[in-house]
Structures are given as structure tokens and as C-alpha cells.
Amino acid sequence: MAFSLTWKCWIFLLTLFFFSVSCCISEGDPTSQIVGRALQCFDNGYIYKRCYEAYRLTESGRLDVPRQETDAFCGGPCFVETDLVLRCVSHVLSHFTFYNRATLRDVRNTLRAGCSYGRDRGNFNVWYYMYRANDGYYGDPYNRFHFDSAHKAALNPMHIYLPFILGLPLLF
């Protein structure tokens, strides 16, 4: 009797295991599907219709707009269509990061500054605005490192002296 009860328990557990595995297997990785849908915004024929292909925003986060074409880019369909691509990507994946580590905000700031009538007009270098937006502290959310003229990371002296001034232990 004890043997048959144990045997039935094993069959039940095995059946339960196979049932749960078959129910939990999905058709594909949902994360890759979401990223794939976000990347489709760049090739969407309904969004990019009239913008010259060389001036379009790419998945790498680059905007290759020559300075002499700034008026055509900003006053023509390219600016509007690029903004629509950014909105499309934002609706699919709000925390999208381009291949060059730029965020949607970085690219929007680049568009605004590049099409402004200030000193940055015509500068569509996303890296420039990523670096400038963080005042030279790109890549370190706590601003412990800054870049000197040779672009070498150096420890910010304020983070060395501030804990001692406040009487706190140095926590790194």
C-alpha cells in the first residue's frame, strides 16, 4: 500500500511538473520583442517619409547633419520626423538607450540645441550634448570623477574633502 501511494505521488508530481513547464514557456523573450518593436520605429515607412536618409537618426544614436544643411533639416520634414521617431521609441520603451549610450533625452537635447538660434546651431553631435549635460561628469551618476584636458578620469577633490569637513567617515 505504501509503495502504491509513493508511486502515485511521483506520477502526480511529474505530471504537474510537465504541465507547469508547458504553461510557462512563451513564444519568445518579451524583452527582445519590446526592443525589437522600439527598433522598428527607425525603419517605419509611415514616420520617415521625406527626410533625406543620410540625415536620419539611427539606432546608434547618431545624427549626421552637416552644418550647411541645418536650415533644411530644422525647417523641413527631418526635424518633425525625427521627433516622431523619438516619440515612437518612447511609447514602446521609455528608457531606451541607443548603442552609443545616449538616452532619448540626450537626443532631444541635441535636436533642440542643433536647431536653436544660439551658438550651438548646426551642432548635431550627440556625444557633445551628453558630455555637456553632465558638466563633464558623464558615466558617473554620483559625480565622483571629472575629466581633465587629456580626458583622463581624475578623482574630484570635493569628494575627498567633503566627508572630512562634515565629520563623516569616507565611504567609497
C-alpha positions as CSV (number, residue, x, y, z in Angstrom):
1,M,0.0,0.0,0.0
2,A,2.8,2.4,0.9
3,F,4.5,1.6,-2.4
4,S,1.5,2.5,-4.5
5,L,0.9,5.8,-2.6
6,T,4.5,6.8,-3.2
7,W,4.2,5.8,-6.9
8,K,1.1,7.8,-7.3
9,C,2.7,10.9,-5.7
10,W,5.7,10.6,-8.1
11,I,3.4,10.4,-11.1
12,F,1.3,13.3,-9.9
13,L,4.4,15.5,-9.3
14,L,5.9,14.5,-12.7
15,T,2.6,15.4,-14.4
16,L,2.4,18.6,-12.5
17,F,5.9,19.5,-13.5
18,F,5.4,18.9,-17.2
19,F,2.1,20.8,-17.1
20,S,3.7,23.8,-15.4
21,V,6.7,23.9,-17.7
22,S,4.4,23.8,-20.8
23,C,2.3,26.6,-19.4
24,C,5.2,28.8,-18.6
25,I,7.1,28.6,-21.9
26,S,6.4,31.7,-24.0
27,E,6.8,32.1,-27.7
28,G,9.8,34.4,-27.4
29,D,11.6,36.6,-25.0
30,P,9.3,39.5,-24.2
31,T,12.3,41.8,-23.6
32,S,13.7,41.2,-27.1
33,Q,10.3,41.7,-28.6
34,I,9.9,45.1,-26.9
35,V,13.4,46.2,-28.0
36,G,12.6,44.9,-31.5
37,R,9.4,47.0,-31.6
38,A,11.4,50.0,-30.5
39,L,14.0,49.5,-33.2
40,Q,11.2,49.2,-35.8
41,C,10.4,52.8,-35.3
42,F,13.7,53.7,-37.1
43,D,12.6,51.8,-40.2
44,N,8.9,52.8,-40.1
45,G,7.8,53.9,-43.6
46,Y,5.0,55.9,-42.1
47,I,7.3,58.0,-39.9
48,Y,10.3,58.6,-42.1
49,K,8.9,59.5,-45.5
50,R,10.5,62.7,-46.8
51,C,13.7,63.1,-44.7
52,Y,16.9,62.5,-46.6
53,E,18.2,59.1,-45.4
54,A,21.7,60.4,-44.6
55,Y,20.2,62.8,-42.1
56,R,18.0,60.3,-40.2
57,L,18.5,59.3,-36.6
58,T,20.0,55.8,-36.4
59,E,19.8,53.1,-33.8
60,S,23.4,54.0,-32.9
61,G,22.2,57.4,-31.7
62,R,23.9,59.5,-34.4
63,L,22.5,62.5,-36.3
64,D,24.8,63.1,-39.3
65,V,23.6,66.5,-40.4
66,P,26.2,68.8,-42.0
67,R,26.2,72.4,-40.7
68,Q,25.4,73.8,-44.1
69,E,22.2,71.7,-44.1
70,T,20.9,72.9,-40.7
71,D,18.2,75.1,-42.2
72,A,16.9,72.3,-44.4
73,F,17.0,69.8,-41.5
74,C,15.4,72.1,-38.9
75,G,12.9,73.8,-41.2
76,G,12.0,70.8,-43.3
77,P,10.4,67.4,-42.6
78,C,13.5,65.9,-41.0
79,F,13.1,67.6,-37.6
80,V,9.5,66.6,-37.4
81,E,10.0,63.1,-38.5
82,T,13.0,62.6,-36.1
83,D,10.8,63.9,-33.3
84,L,8.1,61.4,-34.3
85,V,10.7,58.6,-34.2
86,L,11.7,59.6,-30.7
87,R,8.1,59.6,-29.6
88,C,7.5,56.2,-31.2
89,V,10.5,54.7,-29.3
90,S,9.4,56.4,-26.1
91,H,5.9,54.9,-26.3
92,V,7.4,51.4,-26.8
93,L,10.3,51.7,-24.4
94,S,10.6,54.8,-22.3
95,H,14.1,54.0,-21.0
96,F,15.5,53.2,-24.4
97,T,19.3,53.6,-24.7
98,F,21.0,53.9,-28.1
99,Y,24.1,52.0,-29.0
100,N,26.3,55.0,-28.1
101,R,24.7,55.1,-24.6
102,A,22.7,58.1,-25.4
103,T,19.2,58.4,-23.9
104,L,16.1,59.7,-25.6
105,R,16.6,62.9,-23.6
106,D,20.2,63.3,-24.9
107,V,19.0,63.1,-28.5
108,R,16.1,65.5,-27.8
109,N,18.6,68.0,-26.3
110,T,20.8,67.6,-29.3
111,L,17.9,68.3,-31.7
112,R,16.8,71.4,-29.7
113,A,20.3,72.8,-29.5
114,G,21.2,72.0,-33.1
115,C,18.1,73.7,-34.4
116,S,18.3,76.6,-31.9
117,Y,19.5,80.1,-33.0
118,G,22.2,80.1,-30.4
119,R,25.9,79.3,-30.6
120,D,25.2,75.5,-30.8
121,R,23.1,75.8,-34.0
122,G,24.2,73.2,-36.5
123,N,26.0,71.1,-33.9
124,F,24.2,67.7,-34.0
125,N,27.0,65.8,-32.2
126,V,25.0,63.7,-29.6
127,W,28.2,62.9,-27.6
128,Y,28.9,66.7,-27.2
129,Y,25.5,67.2,-25.5
130,M,25.7,64.0,-23.5
131,Y,29.0,65.2,-22.0
132,R,27.9,68.8,-21.6
133,A,24.6,67.9,-20.0
134,N,26.5,66.2,-17.2
135,D,29.1,69.1,-16.9
136,G,31.9,66.7,-17.8
137,Y,30.8,64.0,-15.4
138,Y,29.5,61.6,-18.0
139,G,29.1,58.0,-16.8
140,D,29.3,58.6,-13.1
141,P,25.9,59.4,-11.5
142,Y,27.5,60.5,-8.3
143,N,29.9,62.9,-10.0
144,R,32.9,61.5,-8.2
145,F,35.1,61.7,-11.4
146,H,35.8,64.5,-13.7
147,F,37.7,64.8,-16.9
148,D,40.8,66.9,-17.2
149,S,42.1,68.3,-20.5
150,A,43.5,65.0,-21.6
151,H,40.1,63.3,-20.9
152,K,41.5,61.2,-18.1
153,A,39.3,60.4,-15.2
154,A,40.5,62.0,-12.0
155,L,39.0,61.9,-8.6
156,N,37.0,65.1,-7.8
157,P,38.8,66.7,-4.8
158,M,35.4,67.8,-3.3
159,H,34.5,64.2,-2.7
160,I,37.7,63.7,-0.8
161,Y,37.4,66.7,1.5
162,L,33.7,67.0,1.9
163,P,33.3,63.9,4.3
164,F,36.1,65.3,6.5
165,I,34.6,68.7,6.5
166,L,31.2,67.3,7.5
167,G,32.8,64.9,10.0
168,L,31.6,61.8,8.2
169,P,33.6,58.7,7.5
170,L,34.9,58.3,4.0
171,L,32.6,55.9,2.3
172,F,33.7,54.6,-1.1
